């Protein structure tokens, strides 16, 4: 048994070595589009407008409008925050009334019913965050056909079922923020490792690819040690991060957490190893999971987007559509305190740079 | 054969044995093999990367799977008794969430530790009673419980995490006598359970019922009573494991840890507990839990893809079952 096991381990060892690729482990092989080091927008390939169109909507430019907001579900911190942003923008604009109403569980059939009821009742615009991009399309197209404007945020539908979609973050934007924060915290010539879910999870693989590309270009001396998988499991993430700390010792200056599970668990591992201040943790996570570590000062940067801004931007986009200020072919749109937001991918509005939660602002969020 | 000793002390007809043969026999037992495997793994990985054997990493390895080892003690008893509990991972998730919720609600902290353990015992006792008296096969009943507990937990919590836990709640982070609490629990509970299984009448009755229920009945051991009892004891270990799990980190991920039941059952089976019932020891299960944690850590230290972790775990199960079969064949106890 022992001999067989040694053999199995030996074989595994050889196979593992042979898998070394050019990019960091966990990255995909898709094309990368790193942003410029100073944050200037990359030269985006112009793509024609691919959104839908409301059929003969009544002209309400500058007039009061009534909106319904149907998020994936209601009653959770995240969509409470988007709803807060929606009310903030409506209040600021003064001529928008918005109501948030939606299913209590993220169920697409119930979400469709909520939108359908609102369309039947008569409304000027629908804001949505789709539970399913394809299944939600028919009811949104029905709204468009009745002259109701449709703008999505957070979770898209197929493009032709809505007019615009407010995109909270692009992969290269998140990647830049992650790498910039790591370099700022540990220094340009230090080494880091990555804790991710699995090497094949699409979003994480995309982020890691973009981080690799951006680091090559803007922080070439940062040294990547390795990437480990930790599923979406709190305790496994903790064990993996601890093993990385034990393995690399002094060499390890930072850990990237790629999921909202891996990041707090990495922070916990650093905390329990009493290495706060020596090993930095930068990652994607929600504020609730990170609160203890950010408040203790062990973690300085949690990268995500601000859901309050996301809801806020969605209302400004809707107002601009109704007022005729945002038309197919536009390259930017004004969104109140957020300034001018860029149009990307034909019919998407990019929220802007990711939001970094710090000790100073984390108390304002509950999701 | 019904009362065959743990670690395969079958027969026991040879009164005196030369020391060497005794050592050879010990090594041939599942516990001996596991110990050897752990030492060998340490030697090989330590040669590649000496940091693997640093005190700090050895502590991390013991700590990482300690709650799995504690749960595997109860699971071993259940399997030895001829049953199984595949709801164990979900139950740990539910009890951990309950513990954290109570703590955040401001209950006295000792109660936040004790109530989940109590509830764990109640739930598993009820499961044992249904298996014993309604004659529902354990695998079916616990499969149902798995879905109920898992679904119920997601519905109630909505997947929200529990943070802002009160100071002093994290008992798993304390280190009385210089040993981290989970490791201490693992060592003490394994020792106590091993002694209890070996020397107490109740412990022996688990082997008897699992080995041959009818023979056990004939010798006056109630199969039903034993089944309820073994599940009740199992609940105690599940409850303790859940509290260790809940208090290990500063945040509780109020969902069911993925594949936890599989890891726990794997520890029991690799530890030499016969899936047919009637044989095995809790010591083996604990050693197996440590071995599995050591392999997980070793993969990182020798730069192996963690994809291999599950594969290696699978290979271990197969090797164990093969070793068990060959031992039984040699002993002539294979049906």
Interface residues (C-beta under 8 A of the other chain):
Chain A: X1 X2 X4 X5 X6 X8 X9 X12 X13 X15 X16 X17 X19 X25 X75 X76 X77 X199 X226 X228 X229 X231 X232 X233 X234 X235 X236 X238 X239 X240 X242 X243 X244 X246 X247 X249 X261 X264 X265 X268 X271 X272 X273 X288 X289 X291 X292 X293
Chain B: X33 X36 X37 X40 X44 X49 X51 X52 X54 X56 X57 X60 X64 X67 X158 X160 X161 X163 X164 X173 X245 X248 X249 X250 X251 X253 X257 X258 X293 X296 X297 X300 X301 X302 X303 X304 X305 X306 X307 X308 X311 X312 X315 X316 X319 X322 X323
